[in-house]
Amino acid sequence: MKTKGLVLLISGTSGAGKNTIIQGMLNQDGYKFISSYTTRERRDVDTPDQYQYITVKEFEEKIKSNEIFEYDMFNNNYYGTSRKLFSDGLKDAQVVMKDISVMGYKNIEEELGDELDIVAVFLTQSKKVLRQRLIDRGESPERIKNRLKLYHKEQSQIPNYDYVIKNEAYLDTLDMVTKIAEIGLGKTTILPIKSCSSISAKKIDNIATKLEKGKKMKPIKLALVEGKVYIVDGIHRYLASLKTGKNIVKEFVNTTPTIGNVNVEEWNKVVESYKA
């Protein structure tokens, strides 16, 4: 049985605004941040609880004792996660949040996926915007170069995530991440923009067969309109994903769709019928 509550992982390309969004989320009730261990020195831009700073020797001892179950190294510094910090955090908050690298996300999913409900969000931006953000953040030219080298590798991992957001406007992104947390907790439903009469069971089955064979699908497009999340494109992919339990990344888009007469009760019945 999974622990009650939600683990909300925020990942993405360097400079995409992960920590800024997390800090905004933590200003709401019911959210708690899970820090990481690192061997690098504290920087002026680091928030007070962002990392627990330890020596290389201390870090490697924690690896040997299995206290740190996932870790990686960047710019000759260790970064790692403790299982205990997650379980302790969920005793105090309904949602625990953590910034995580694309490599770290896979490790957390494999290690804790059977114990905890995990939702992973990927924040992205254009390479040009990210370069300027890193410059504004005071990063050295060498660190900026190293960060941007990872850009395409990080972007290639987007299909493995639950949601992707292009972080262009802080408040809009904050609203989207809040809704994602509500969806994960079962407090908000993803809705169609038109009635269920347009749904084809045959099309859903065809997509489900392709998913079972490992075929990659284009993202399901979502829009946040007046506090509700709608499927702009990909309703059949969404239901096929529910049917198979195979993830298709859901991408928030900056658009205002035309919303028809949606019978929420009817839609909820359709969703329940396709849940694996």
Secondary structure, 3 states (H helix, E strand, C coil): CCEEEEEEEEEECCCCCHHHHHHHHHCCCCEEECCEEECCCCCCCCCCCCEEECCHHHHHHHHHCCCEEEEEEECCEEEEEEHHHHHHHHHHCCEEEEECCHHHHHHHHHHHCCCEEEEEEEEECCHHHHHHHHHHCCCCHHHHHHHHHCHHHHHCCHHHCCEEEECCCHHHHHHHHHHHHHHHCCCCCEEECCCHHHCCHHHHHHHHHHHHCCCCCCCEEEEEECCEEEEEECHHHHHHHHHHCCCCCEEECCCCCCCCCCCHHHHHHHHHHHCC
